[in-house]
Amino acid sequence: MNAGKRTPVGTHALTKDYGAHRGIFDLDLAVNDGEVFGFLGPNGAGKTTTIKLLMGMIHPTRGGATVFGLDSDRDAVAVKRQVGYVPGETPQFGGWRGSMIVAYVAGLRGGVSDAVVASLAKRLDLDLGRRYREYSHGNKQKLLLVLAFMHRPTLLILDEPTGGLDPLHQQVFYELIREARAGGTTVFLSSHVLSEVEHVCDRVGIVREGTLVTVGTLAELVGVRARRVEVEFAGTPPLARLAAVPGLEQLDVRGQRVRGLLRGDIAPLLSAIASERILDLESREPSLEEIFLSYYAGPAKRE
Amino acid sequence: MTLLRIALRLGRMGAIATAALGTVGAIAQPLAFATLAGNTPAERAVFGQQMELLALQLTYLLPLPHGLGTMAGWIEWRALGFLEVVVGFWAVMAASGAGRGDEERGLVEHWLAQGVSRGRYIGLRIVAFAALAMAASTLAVGAAGVGAAIVNDGVPAGALALQGVALVGLVLCCYAVATNDYS
């Protein structure tokens, strides 16, 4: 295992193969102390499988994972003691009251302050006196957030934590994440909601079809990505010259207007159109949505 | 202790239902015997013979009849025999709930995620069920004794206690077999 002793989360060739190309394959990842790491991918990409492996809920097919130097599989109980966890699916507590669920979890965890629980519930606008089955999906998610944050864990592993939260309480969640990070907590957050990682994550890993495609800071991901360009010509667009521009892809011609995706330097494009009369030229940075989609454009490489 | 409390809570509805059904049935049967069987030994012997003929038709479900002309025989066959079916059903349902139901509801993952070991979780679920089974069986067997005492036809407490032990043994065996099937 190449992860250091204090690395909050480290994986080495971590693989869970469910067959038929389902699962997660050869994942090598290191999450640094005190950072918020976003694990981004569409449904079925392997995010939840990775999180269950980190939590020691399932056994890897090969490879391994460490949490603060502890083996996630062998030392699963010790790992879980250090982690605040929000599962991808809300458990069904039936008619139990929110306060009862909190009390049970606090009893199992120990060292939970009533004041912290009350503060979290107040900020998330959650009534702990109601029965779980009466909670909306959003309120169930809020309760899971209270359970994950209330014992002040050193690592938070959150599987799509904002599912069902309204925008107002999503902002509260982002505040909680920022406060946790400021307090030295490391956060591993899976999501397919791009705005979520834009809000809170320091680094992002993009996973597709069980394979980690890339890892980088948000700035790096934006930097390596192409830009959207749109040119409106006064006359007929010079398609032959445009097609020859290095890195200009996905040309879409509609009358005198040409749209495309430009990877790399913009100078060759400007040279190609310099002799034309231009009515309008637009070039913009890609949104994270477009970055995200670009990583899903082609098939994943897997041996 | 928290995990044991959780396990007891998870099993309480089945235990309450079984205890209620068992207690009501067990207290009612001695009262019914006193009403139906007659007061003299001869009347009770005739009643016992008639009931044994009927009881032999039900041996696929209830135990073999023995001494149905006596209060003890009647309690063993009619009250506790029925109760054995009830607790067996409860044990299977409880085991399926602990083995599959809780997992499908996401509860197993939830409790394990709090830093509870699988062995401790399973062990305490079994301990909790055993405690609930003992409580439900004690109530039912005790109710049979109380019913017999009400009609002044008491049965030996030691014999009733042994019936209770057998009942707990049966329910734990059913739980173990069902757990094995569901795990």
Contacts between the chains, C-beta under 8 A, distances in Angstrom:
chain1	res1	chain2	res2	distance
A	55	B	113	6.3
A	57	B	109	6.1
A	57	B	112	6.9
A	57	B	113	7.6
A	77	B	115	5.7
A	77	B	116	7.3
A	77	B	117	4.8
A	78	B	115	7.7
A	80	B	112	7.0
A	80	B	113	5.7
A	80	B	114	6.8
A	80	B	115	4.3
A	80	B	116	7.9
A	81	B	115	3.8
A	83	B	113	7.6
A	85	B	113	4.6
A	87	B	106	6.6
A	87	B	109	6.1
A	87	B	110	7.1
A	87	B	113	7.0
A	89	B	106	5.6
A	90	B	106	6.9
A	91	B	105	6.1
A	91	B	106	3.4
A	91	B	107	5.4
A	91	B	109	7.1
A	91	B	110	4.4
A	92	B	105	4.0
A	92	B	106	6.2
A	92	B	107	7.3
A	93	B	105	8.0
A	93	B	107	7.3
A	94	B	105	7.9
A	104	B	2	5.9
A	104	B	5	7.4
A	104	B	6	5.5
A	105	B	114	5.7
A	107	B	1	7.6
A	107	B	2	3.2
A	107	B	5	7.7
A	108	B	2	5.2
A	108	B	3	6.5
A	108	B	111	7.3
A	108	B	114	4.3
A	108	B	115	6.9
A	108	B	116	6.3
A	109	B	114	5.9
A	109	B	115	7.1
